[in-house]
Amino acid sequence: MLAAKTHLFMATSLLFSSSAWALEEQDNASIEALVNDTIAPLMAEHRIPGMAVALSINGQQHYFNYGLANQEAGIPVTDETLFELGSVSKVFTAALAGYAQASGALSLFDPASRYLAELEGSAFDEISLLELGTYTAGGLPLQFPESVQSEEAMIDYYRQWQPEFAPGSHRLYSNPSLGLFGYLAAQSLGQPFEMAMKEALLAPLRLEHSYFQVPEAQQAHYAYGYSKQDEPIRVNPGMLDAQAYGLKSTAADVLTLVEANMSGAGLNEPLSQALAATRTGYFEVGNMTQGLGWESYAYPVALDSLLEGNSLEVVLEANPASPLSPPLPPRQEALYNKTGATNGFGAYVAFVPSQQLGIVLLANRNYPNQARIQAAHHILTTLTEAP
């Protein structure tokens, strides 16, 4: 089953640049044809059961739904389908830390141990919150050891851990790093993480279909992911999963966050500052600039550069990182992106503020990052280059 459904929501139209003018000239049929012609072969090649694609073009939202959210029951993907975001959750977590800083509850440049007494006297006396949020703490691993199954064991793990690299010198992508960043941000606000996220970010942005724990009333909309063997699966609970990879959401909710980052219209001041903090550049890793959650590239950006910055070598290996001092302010002429995956889901989000152009790809199979990036890059490039 590969039937697309698309609809358009109109918003106040803004004029930005010559290429933004080109975007305005795109008619709905040509946009739909472009997305269909890109997504159909992508799904076929990687055996993706279902996808939701969302585009924001100068304040206009386009949604496209493909295939099945549940193969066994024959349930199609709809606007209400909830996908596991995987590490795209990290941009939401980063926004909470930005909010805590804008509210005066923390400073990114403080030592991490200042916000959790149990970490005092550990390596985290010399590691900043910023280094946790940019994976530059000194070599925290991709995942927790299997033995870490409780909060007590987690804190003991951090107390015993020793950096392999000088903090701030290398970037190694890490769930325990970003997870602790979110955990401490919530600690600074005096609230449990999920409650802090709801009050600071989800409710103000009206993200009404984003959940860490999908409620019973929404279970019918929660897609199944599919393993390489086509077995239906969903993410297993894990230590700091909510902070690092635990959000479930619709394409529309994720697009709302993208649009808030691009325009900031109607945001309260702490939230506006929070999102700006996530787009600020703190370290350079090759041609990629590491922010809080978001990773960015000078725009226009070649496909090869995006693929390199999202390669397995960058994801799985420690790479030298150059601190930006002062930090690089949020850029209009940049492409911001983030990949995410769980065992059964794959996500990709990208946006270009100067073009007021953003894309969300959510799928219920974990397919290669390179394929997601190629598809998104093709759609975005075609839209901006159209006559």
C-alpha positions as CSV (number, residue, x, y, z in Angstrom):
1,M,0.0,0.0,0.0
2,L,1.5,3.3,-1.1
3,A,-1.2,5.9,-1.3
4,A,-0.3,9.5,-0.5
5,K,-2.6,11.9,1.2
6,T,-1.7,15.6,1.3
7,H,-3.4,18.7,2.5
8,L,-2.3,22.3,3.0
9,F,-2.7,24.7,5.9
10,M,-2.4,28.4,5.0
11,A,-0.6,30.9,7.1
12,T,0.4,34.6,6.7
13,S,2.8,34.6,3.7
14,L,6.1,36.3,4.2
15,L,8.6,37.3,1.5
16,F,12.3,36.6,2.2
17,S,14.6,36.2,-0.8
18,S,14.7,35.5,-4.5
19,S,14.6,31.7,-3.8
20,A,11.8,32.2,-1.3
21,W,9.9,33.8,-4.2
22,A,10.5,30.6,-6.2
23,L,9.1,28.6,-3.3
24,E,5.9,30.7,-3.3
25,E,5.4,29.9,-7.0
26,Q,5.2,26.2,-6.3
27,D,1.7,24.9,-6.8
28,N,0.4,22.2,-4.5
29,A,0.3,19.6,-7.3
30,S,4.0,20.1,-8.2
31,I,5.0,19.8,-4.5
32,E,2.9,16.7,-4.1
33,A,4.5,15.2,-7.2
34,L,8.0,16.0,-6.0
35,V,7.4,14.4,-2.6
36,N,5.6,11.3,-4.1
37,D,8.4,10.8,-6.7
38,T,11.0,10.9,-3.9
39,I,9.3,8.9,-1.2
40,A,7.9,6.1,-3.3
41,P,11.2,4.7,-4.4
42,L,12.7,5.4,-1.0
43,M,10.1,3.2,0.7
44,A,10.4,0.5,-1.9
45,E,14.2,0.3,-1.7
46,H,14.3,0.1,2.1
47,R,11.0,-1.8,2.6
48,I,9.5,0.9,4.8
49,P,6.0,0.1,5.8
50,G,4.8,3.6,6.5
51,M,6.0,7.2,6.4
52,A,4.8,10.7,7.3
53,V,6.3,13.7,5.5
54,A,5.8,17.3,6.6
55,L,7.0,20.4,4.7
56,S,6.9,24.0,5.8
57,I,7.3,26.4,2.9
58,N,7.0,30.1,3.8
59,G,4.5,29.5,6.5
60,Q,2.5,26.9,4.6
61,Q,2.3,23.4,5.9
62,H,2.1,20.4,3.6
63,Y,1.5,16.9,5.0
64,F,1.8,13.6,3.2
65,N,1.0,10.2,4.6
66,Y,2.1,6.9,3.0
67,G,1.6,3.2,3.7
68,L,0.9,1.4,6.9
69,A,1.3,2.3,10.6
70,N,0.4,-1.3,11.5
71,Q,1.0,-4.0,8.8
72,E,-0.7,-6.8,10.7
73,A,-3.9,-4.8,11.2
74,G,-3.7,-2.9,7.9
75,I,-3.9,0.4,9.7
76,P,-2.8,3.3,7.4
77,V,-0.5,6.2,8.4
78,T,-2.7,9.3,9.1
79,D,-2.1,12.8,10.4
80,E,-2.6,11.4,13.9
81,T,0.0,8.6,13.6
82,L,2.6,8.7,16.4
83,F,6.1,7.7,15.5
84,E,9.1,7.1,17.7
85,L,11.5,10.1,17.2
86,G,14.6,8.4,18.6
87,S,17.4,11.0,18.9
88,V,15.3,13.8,17.4
89,S,14.1,13.8,21.0
90,K,17.4,15.5,21.8
91,V,16.5,18.8,20.2
92,F,13.4,18.9,22.5
93,T,15.6,18.1,25.5
94,A,18.1,20.7,24.5
95,A,15.4,23.3,24.4
96,L,14.5,22.5,28.0
97,A,18.1,23.3,29.0
98,G,18.0,26.5,27.0
99,Y,14.7,27.4,28.8
100,A,16.3,26.7,32.2
101,Q,19.2,29.0,31.2
102,A,16.9,31.8,30.0
103,S,14.9,31.5,33.2
104,G,18.0,31.9,35.3
105,A,17.9,28.3,36.7
106,L,21.3,27.3,35.3
107,S,24.3,28.5,33.2
108,L,25.6,26.2,30.4
109,F,29.1,27.1,31.5
110,D,28.7,25.8,35.1
111,P,30.2,22.5,36.1
112,A,27.7,19.7,35.8
113,S,28.2,18.7,39.5
114,R,26.7,22.0,40.6
115,Y,23.2,20.6,39.8
116,L,23.5,17.2,41.4
117,A,25.1,16.9,44.8
118,E,25.9,13.2,44.3
119,L,28.3,14.2,41.4
120,E,30.4,16.5,43.6
121,G,34.0,15.2,43.8
122,S,33.7,13.3,40.5
123,A,35.0,14.1,37.0
124,F,31.9,16.3,36.6
125,D,33.4,19.0,38.7
126,E,35.5,19.8,35.6
127,I,32.9,19.1,32.9
128,S,30.4,21.8,32.0
129,L,26.7,21.4,31.2
130,L,27.6,22.7,27.7
131,E,30.1,19.9,27.2
132,L,27.4,17.3,28.2
133,G,25.0,18.9,25.8
134,T,27.5,18.9,22.9
135,Y,28.9,15.3,23.5
136,T,32.3,16.8,24.4
137,A,32.5,15.7,28.0
138,G,35.5,13.5,27.3
139,G,34.3,10.3,25.9
140,L,31.0,9.2,27.5
141,P,29.9,6.2,25.4
142,L,27.0,5.8,23.0
143,Q,24.9,3.8,25.5
144,F,24.9,3.0,29.2
145,P,26.5,-0.4,30.2
146,E,23.8,-3.1,30.5
147,S,24.4,-3.1,34.3
148,V,22.9,0.4,34.7
149,Q,19.3,-0.3,35.3
150,S,18.3,2.1,38.1
151,E,18.8,5.7,39.0
152,E,21.1,4.7,41.8
153,A,23.2,2.6,39.5
154,M,23.2,5.5,37.0
155,I,24.6,8.0,39.5
156,D,27.2,5.5,40.6
157,Y,28.2,5.0,37.0
158,Y,28.7,8.7,36.5
159,R,30.6,9.0,39.8
160,Q,33.1,6.3,38.8
161,W,33.4,7.4,35.2
162,Q,36.7,9.0,34.0
163,P,37.2,11.0,30.8
164,E,39.3,9.5,28.0
165,F,39.9,12.9,26.5
166,A,40.2,16.4,27.9
167,P,36.7,17.9,28.2
168,G,35.9,20.1,25.3
169,S,38.6,18.5,23.0
170,H,36.7,15.7,21.3
171,R,33.1,15.0,20.3
172,L,31.7,11.5,20.8
173,Y,28.0,11.1,20.3
174,S,26.4,9.8,23.5
175,N,23.0,9.1,25.0
176,P,24.5,9.2,28.6
177,S,25.9,12.6,27.8
178,L,22.8,14.3,26.4
179,G,20.6,12.3,28.8
180,L,22.5,13.7,31.9
181,F,22.2,17.1,30.3
182,G,18.4,16.9,30.3
183,Y,18.3,15.3,33.7
184,L,20.3,18.1,35.2
185,A,18.3,20.8,33.4
186,A,15.1,19.4,35.0
187,Q,16.9,19.3,38.4
188,S,17.7,23.0,38.0
189,L,14.0,23.7,37.5
190,G,13.0,21.6,40.5
191,Q,10.7,19.3,38.5
192,P,10.7,15.8,37.1
193,F,11.9,15.8,33.5
194,E,8.7,15.0,31.8
195,M,6.7,17.6,33.8
196,A,9.3,20.2,33.1
197,M,9.2,19.4,29.4
198,K,5.4,19.7,29.3
199,E,5.3,23.0,31.1
200,A,8.3,24.7,29.4
201,L,8.0,23.4,25.9
202,L,5.2,21.1,24.9
203,A,2.3,23.2,26.3
204,P,3.5,26.6,25.1
205,L,4.1,25.3,21.6
206,R,0.7,23.5,21.7
207,L,2.4,20.2,20.9
208,E,-0.7,18.2,21.9
209,H,0.3,15.0,20.3
210,S,3.8,14.5,21.7
211,Y,4.3,11.9,24.5
212,F,7.0,10.2,26.5
213,Q,4.4,7.6,27.6
214,V,1.7,7.2,25.0
215,P,-1.7,7.4,26.9
216,E,-4.2,4.7,26.5
217,A,-6.5,7.0,24.5
218,Q,-3.8,7.5,21.9
219,Q,-2.6,3.9,21.7
220,A,-4.6,3.3,18.5
221,H,-2.5,6.0,16.8
222,Y,0.9,4.7,18.0
223,A,2.6,3.0,15.0
224,Y,4.5,-0.2,15.2
225,G,8.1,-0.1,14.1
226,Y,9.5,-3.0,12.1
227,S,12.8,-4.8,12.6
228,K,15.0,-6.1,9.8
229,Q,13.1,-9.3,10.0
230,D,9.8,-7.4,9.7
231,E,8.8,-8.1,13.3
232,P,6.6,-5.4,14.9
233,I,8.6,-3.7,17.7
234,R,8.5,-0.6,19.9
235,V,11.2,1.0,21.9
236,N,12.2,-0.6,25.3
237,P,12.5,1.6,28.4
238,G,16.0,2.5,29.3
239,M,18.0,4.7,31.6
240,L,17.4,8.4,30.7
241,D,15.4,7.3,27.6
242,A,13.0,10.2,27.8
243,Q,15.8,12.7,27.7
244,A,17.8,11.0,24.9
245,Y,15.5,9.1,22.6
246,G,12.0,8.6,24.1
247,L,9.6,11.0,22.5
248,K,6.7,9.8,20.3
249,S,5.1,12.4,18.1
250,T,3.3,13.3,15.0
251,A,4.9,14.9,11.9
252,A,2.7,18.0,12.5
253,D,4.0,18.5,16.1
254,V,7.7,18.1,15.0
255,L,7.0,20.6,12.1
256,T,5.6,23.0,14.7
257,L,9.0,22.9,16.5
258,V,10.8,23.5,13.2
259,E,8.6,26.5,12.5
260,A,9.2,27.9,16.0
261,N,12.9,27.7,15.3
262,M,12.6,29.4,11.9
263,S,10.3,32.3,12.8
264,G,9.8,32.5,16.6
265,A,6.5,34.2,16.1
266,G,4.4,34.4,19.2
267,L,6.9,32.8,21.5
268,N,7.4,34.0,25.1
269,E,10.8,35.4,25.8
270,P,12.3,32.5,27.8
271,L,11.2,30.0,25.1
272,S,12.5,32.2,22.2
273,Q,15.8,32.4,24.0
274,A,15.7,28.7,24.6
275,L,15.3,27.8,21.0
276,A,18.0,30.3,20.0
277,A,20.4,28.5,22.4
278,T,19.8,25.2,20.6
279,R,20.8,26.8,17.3
280,T,23.9,28.5,18.7
281,G,27.1,26.9,17.5
282,Y,29.5,25.8,20.2
283,F,32.0,23.4,18.5
284,E,33.2,22.7,15.0
285,V,33.6,19.1,13.9
286,G,34.9,19.1,10.4
287,N,32.4,21.1,8.3
288,M,29.6,20.5,10.9
289,T,28.8,23.0,13.7
290,Q,27.5,21.4,16.9
291,G,24.8,23.2,18.7
292,L,22.5,21.8,21.5
293,G,20.7,19.0,19.7
294,W,20.8,20.7,16.3
295,E,23.8,20.3,14.0
296,S,24.3,22.9,11.3
297,Y,26.1,23.7,8.1
298,A,26.7,26.9,6.2
299,Y,24.0,27.3,3.5
300,P,23.9,26.4,0.7
301,V,25.3,23.0,1.6
302,A,26.4,20.2,-0.7
303,L,24.9,16.8,-0.3
304,D,28.4,15.3,0.3
305,S,28.9,17.6,3.2
306,L,25.6,16.6,4.9
307,L,26.4,12.9,4.3
308,E,29.9,13.3,5.8
309,G,28.6,15.2,8.9
310,N,26.0,12.4,9.5
311,S,28.3,9.5,8.7
312,L,29.0,6.5,10.9
313,E,32.5,7.9,11.5
314,V,31.0,11.0,13.0
315,V,28.3,9.2,14.9
316,L,30.3,6.3,16.3
317,E,33.9,7.6,16.7
318,A,35.5,10.3,18.8
319,N,36.3,13.3,16.5
320,P,38.5,16.3,17.4
321,A,36.2,19.3,18.2
322,S,37.2,23.0,18.0
323,P,35.4,25.2,20.5
324,L,33.9,28.4,19.1
325,S,34.8,31.3,21.3
326,P,32.6,33.3,21.4
327,P,29.9,30.9,20.4
328,L,28.4,31.3,16.9
329,P,25.0,33.0,17.1
330,P,22.0,31.4,15.3
331,R,22.4,31.8,11.6
332,Q,19.8,32.5,8.9
333,E,22.0,31.2,6.2
334,A,22.4,27.7,7.6
335,L,20.9,24.3,7.3
336,Y,20.1,22.7,10.7
337,N,19.4,19.0,10.9
338,K,19.0,16.0,13.2
339,T,18.7,12.3,12.7
340,G,17.0,9.9,15.0
341,A,16.3,6.2,15.3
342,T,15.1,3.4,17.5
343,N,15.2,-0.2,16.5
344,G,12.0,0.1,14.5
345,F,11.9,3.7,13.5
346,G,13.9,6.3,11.5
347,A,13.5,10.1,11.5
348,Y,15.2,13.0,9.9
349,V,14.5,16.8,10.4
350,A,16.1,19.7,8.5
351,F,15.3,23.4,8.0
352,V,16.8,26.5,6.5
353,P,15.7,29.8,8.2
354,S,16.7,32.1,5.4
355,Q,14.5,30.1,3.0
356,Q,11.7,29.5,5.6
357,L,11.9,25.9,4.5
358,G,11.7,22.9,6.7
359,I,11.1,19.1,6.3
360,V,10.2,16.2,8.6
361,L,10.6,12.6,7.6
362,L,9.2,10.0,10.0
363,A,9.3,6.2,9.1
364,N,8.4,3.0,11.0
365,R,11.7,1.3,9.9
366,N,15.2,2.2,10.9
367,Y,16.7,2.8,7.4
368,P,20.1,4.3,6.7
369,N,20.8,8.0,7.6
370,Q,22.3,8.5,4.1
371,A,19.0,7.6,2.4
372,R,17.0,10.0,4.6
373,I,19.4,12.8,3.9
374,Q,19.5,12.2,0.2
375,A,15.7,12.2,0.0
376,A,15.3,15.4,2.1
377,H,18.2,17.2,0.3
378,H,16.6,16.4,-3.1
379,I,13.2,17.8,-2.0
380,L,14.7,20.9,-0.4
381,T,17.0,21.6,-3.3
382,T,14.3,21.1,-5.9
383,L,12.0,23.5,-4.1
384,T,14.6,26.2,-3.8
385,E,15.9,25.8,-7.4
386,A,12.6,25.8,-9.2
387,P,12.0,28.7,-11.6
